[in-house]
Amino acid sequence: MSKLRQMEVFVAVVEAGSFADAALHVGMSAVMVGRHIQSLEKALSTTLIQRTTRRQSVTGEGRLFYEESKIALEQIQYAYSRVEAFTGTPSGLLRVTAPMTFGAALVGPLVTEFMQLYPEIQIELILSNKVVDLYESAFDLGFRISELIEVNLVSKPLPPYRMLICAAPTYLDKWQEPKTPEDLYKHRILTHTSWNNRFAWPLKNGNKEVPWPERAVLKSNDGQVLLEAAISGVGILMQPDFLVASAVSSGQLVTIMNTYVPEPKPVQMVYLRSKKSLPKLNAFVSFVMERLGSAGGD
């Protein structure tokens, strides 16, 4: 195991607070994160993180090693950035984070196409519905479904995140089609687990907002799983238009209750102001804006 990678993993564990959360940031399993930490502790002949079944805490030696590792990693990143900016050639590693459904359905295919155009760029794409701190997690760029953006970030608005409510024709043949948001409470509902108070999708009914029913026959953190369940006739789905478009076009799903769909949410591509001169970042930003367009271009 590389010493540099071990330091990156250790810093992620300290900042995330758990092996599982750190695994999302570094793009590996929680088990592999644990192996990196064990190998690092063996090499240093000391305990860096005290682990019990309920919690973990950083030791004094661990805190010291974290502070020095953070400085070292920042210096390495700065060195790479200086050289990349100087050469003007898009190359090197670009770390990108995005929400899961948006990332899988839209960002993933964009990354594949982008890498064919820029073979000297390597991309690490991490999908998570948590709001990731780009600076603390050493990401170059992120996609956010939000209006609130930190002042240290450059923001590029993208077309908004629009929802559609759908069901399979077989489901609607069996169950009476709902006409109002209140009718949904009598139906079999499919729900994304990220829908909570911070990221809710209330339906519009005049001046009133009606929550999407919390009681569901299927909950998942993967929009694709919910889509496949809806196509099979399991229940009623609400997911973004880009995810369901193909199924609606083919007739596998039918849109319903179009007048009650939630207000669209803004989508933004963000990156640190300190990295705006990097050729690899500029190339990716320009590529995404060309493919997806701006918020006003949809």
Secondary structure, 3 states (H helix, E strand, C coil): CCHHHHHHHHHHHHHHCCHHHHHHHHCCCHHHHHHHHHHHHHHHCCCCEEECCCCEEECHHHHHHHHHHHHHHHHHHHHHHHHHHHHCCCCEEEEEEECHHHHHHHHHHHHHHHHHHCCCEEEEEEECCCCCCCCCCCCCEEEEECCCCCCCEEEEEEEEECEEEEECHHHHHHCCCCCCHHHHHHCCEEEECCCCCCCCCCEEECCEEECCCCCCCEEECCHHHHHHHHHCCCCEEEEEHHHHHHHHHHCCCEECCHHHCCCCEEEEEEEEHHHCCCHHHHHHHHHHHHHHCCHHHC
